[in-house]
Amino acid sequence: MSVLEFALLALAGIGAGLIGSIAGLASLISYPALLASGLPPVTANVTNTVALVLNSVGSVSASGPELSGQRPRLVRLAVAGVLGGMAGAALLLLTPSSAFERIVPFLIAGASLAILVQRPPRQLAAEGAAAHPGHRRHDSWSTVLGTFAISIYGGYFGAAAGVLMLAMYLLVTGEGVPRSNALKNVVLGVANSVAALGYALFADVAWMAALPLALGFLLGGRLGPSIVRRVPQTALRRVIAVLGLGLAVHLGIDTFS
């Protein structure tokens, strides 16, 4: 890998880490960057998942106050995240690479559409508070099962998994944006970590590409909360969603032509 390619992947990681601070959109930046570097789709996906571990480290390390008092909930949902991440990684490892190449345009398109239709986090938080006024709700089994299902998707591919998980937590826990986002960062972090471990042991990870991307993720994850707050988030989500739909169309044409 040339110095220029190393630097470009590091910059992509920083940008993806910053974007990931909005609602878990990092893979819509980093995955195309890995494809552009010449990696095949499955290798790019597993390399991206391995690198994403440091994005979670950066984000969670700055979330101590928001996680205070959430330990019982965190343990339950983290277990669901671990099991879901394992299932998602196994699904990717056990299915043919051609199957992944055929489904990935639809995954990216679905993730992009989820971003387009997602309501602002503050609106979701207000709805959650209105649904459970005056108290914090005990998590139901449906919350645990929802976490498990989204973690399967996160371990398998992951783009916009954060959007889905944040929306769910805002609506069902009665917590505000900061605490729900911190919870999402931890749960998706453990799901990504267990999937990354499986990929490191059993898949073809492009380590020379993972290193600069991971370093960028770490820096972007740390800087994200202070920088992204100043960016018009609705407009930024729409731009990313449109670019994601364009990427899905491009990959679909290449795959099915």
N, C-alpha and C positions, 0 to 999 in steps of 0.2 A: 504494500500500500504506500502510495506517495504521500509526501508531507501535505500537499494540497487536499487530497482525499481525506486524510486524517483530520485536517482543520475543518473541512466542510461538514464532516459527520459530527464533529464536536459542536459546531455552530447549530446544526440541525437538532442536536440533543438539547442545547440551551433553549432554542426556540420551542421545542416540543415540551420541555419541562415548564416553561412559562405558560404555554397554552394549556398544559395539563392542569395548571392551577385554577383554571376557570371551572372545569367540570369533568376532568379526566379525558381530554381530547388528544393526549400526547401522541398516540399511535397514528393519528391521521397526518402527523408531520413526519415522525421518525420512520414509519414503515415505507412510505414512498421514497424517502432518502436512501434507505437501504436497497430498495429496488433500483434506484438510479445509480447506485454504486456497482451494479452488476450482479447482485445476489439473486438466485432463484427465489420464488415466492415462499416456499416452506422454510428455507434457510434464513431468509429475511425475517420471517415471523418469529422463529425460535430465537434468533439473535436479538431481535427487538425485545422479546419478553425477558431475556437475561439482562439486557441493559436497563430495562425499566425498574429493576430492583433498586437501583441507586436513586431513581426518581422518588420512589416511596421513602427511602431513607432520608432524602433531603426534605420532603414535605412533612413527614411525621416528626422529624427532629425539631421542627418549628411549631408543633401543635400541642405542646404540653399543657398549657392552660385550658384548651378546648377539650382535652381528653380527661380532665380531672372529674372524678365522680362517675365515670362511665365504665369502670372496670367490669362489673358483672355482665352488662350488655356486651361489652367488647369481647369478653371470653366466649360467649355463646355465638356471636356472629363471626368471630375469627375462626372458630372451629368449622362453621359452615363454609367460610372462605377457603380454608385449607382443603376440605373435602372436594369442594367445587373446582378449585385449581388443579387438584390431582386428576379429577375426572376429565377436565378439559384438555390437560396435557396428554393423558392416555388416549383420548379421542383423536387428537392430532397425530400421535405417534403410530396409532393402529390403523389409520385410514390411509389409502394411497395418496401420494402427493398430487396426482392428477385430480383427485376429488377436491382437495383443498384449493387448487388453482381454479377450479370451476366455481366454487362457492364464494371465494373471496370477493369478487366484484359485487355480489349481492350483500355480503357482510358490510362492505364499505358503504354501499348505497343505503342500506338500512341504518347504519350508524349516522350517516350524514342527514338522513331524513329525521332521525331522532333528535339531532341537534336543531334542525330547522323548526320542529314543532314544540320543542321544549319551552315551557313557560319559564320566566325569570325565577331564579332560586328564591328571591324574596317573596314572590307571589306564592310559590309552593310552601314556603315556611309559614306564611300567613294562613293558608288553607289548613296546614297541619295543626297550627295553634287553635284555629276556629273549631276544628273537629274534636280537639281534646282540651277545652279550656280549663285553666286552673290547676292542672296537674300534669305530670309526666306519665305517659302511658307505659305499662309493662309490655315488652315486645311479645307478640303472639308468634305461634309457630309459622304463620304465613310469612312473617318478616324473615325468620330463619330460612324457610324454604325459598323465598325470593332471593335472599343473599346467596344461597347455594346455587340457584339457577344462573344468576348473573355471574357468579364466580366461574361456573363452567364455561360460559362465553368468554370471560376474561382470560382463563387459562388456555382456551383454544385459539382465540384471536385478540379480542380485547378492545378494539377501537370503539370509543364511546361507552364502554362498560361503566365508566365513572358517571356519565350522564344519567344512565338508568339507575345506578345505585344511589346517587345523591337524591334524585327525584323521589325514589321510594322512601329513603330515610326521612326526608323532609315531610312527607305526607303521613307516615305512620308512627314516627317517634314523638312528634310534638316539639322537637328541638329546633333551634334556629340554624341559620346557614353555617356559622363557624363550627359548631359542635357536630353537625351532621357531616360537613365536609371533612373534618378531622377523622370521624368514624369511618367514612368511606375510604380515606387514604390508608388507614390501617388495614381494613378488611381486604381491599384490593391489593394492598402491599403483600400480605401473607399469601393471598391466592397467586399472585405473580411469582412470589419467591418459591413456593413449592413447585409450580409449573417450571420455573427456571431451573430448579435443581434437577428435575426429570429430564429437561432438555440438555443440560450440561452433561448428564450421564449417558443419555441414550440417543441424542440427536446430533446433527452436524451444525454446531455453532461456529459462526465466523468470528473468532475471538479478536482478530485484528480490527474488525469493524465494530465489535461490541465495546471495546475499550474506549475509543473517543466518544462514542454515543453515550456510554454510561457516565463518563466524566461530565459531559454536557448536561445530562439529565440531573446529576447531583447539583450542579451549579444552578441550573434553571429551577429545580425544585425548591432550592433555598431562597432564591431571589423572587420567585413567582408571587408569593402573597403580597409583597410590598410594591411590586411593579404593575401586576395585572389589574390591581384595584383602580389604577388611573386610566385604564384603557376602556373605551366604550364596549362593554362585553357583548351586548346584543348584536351590534354591527360586526364585531369580530367573529362571533359564532356563525353568523350568516355567511361571512366570507369563507370561513373554513368549511362550512357545509357545502357551499357551491363548488369549492375546489375538490372536496371529497366526492361529490357526484360526478364531476368531470373525470376524476381518476377512475371511478368505478366504470364509467362508460368506456374509457380508454382500455382498461384491463379486460373488460368484457369483450371488446372488439378483438383484442389480441388473442384472447383465450378461445373464443368460439368461431373465429374466422378461419 
